[in-house]
Amino acid sequence: MTLTAKTRAEKSAAAMWADDQASKWAGMGIERVDEGSAALALTVEAHHCNGHGICHGGVIFMLADSAFAFACNSRNQATVAQHNMISFIAPGRKGDRLLAEAREVSLTGRSGLYDVSVKNQDGQLIAEMRGCSRAIKGHLFEETDAPMPRD
């Protein structure tokens, strides 16, 4: 049986989520996944805030990086971050519901390029991240028609 791209993305996300202790520990949840895209959310709690009383940049980066990870692994091909860059636009505040939406910009061979926007519940832009991925050996789940490894 051949899986649809959406079903493959959902199964890939479920397999990753089962072992992703870091994202769960931080309080993230998966909102949606599809081929080449993912959205994860987090409500900013007191333990996410820094000495300025705003959401720690590392927490925002972690949320964006996790959305990026679920997007670039959506084809059931094990993929890791090669490098990322984030720009902080506005502070996240305690009580904010942050949504990180990752989308694939380019996928060529084993290398991918993804943009991630982090916004609060009012749609205010909090941060923009660009992530570069690299496919490695392996798959997230057993699939009869598993995609061939990329060059």
Helices and strands as residue ranges (DSSP letters): H 5-19, H 21-26, E 29-34, E 37-43, G 46-48, H 57-72, E 79-88, E 97-108, E 111-119, E 125-135
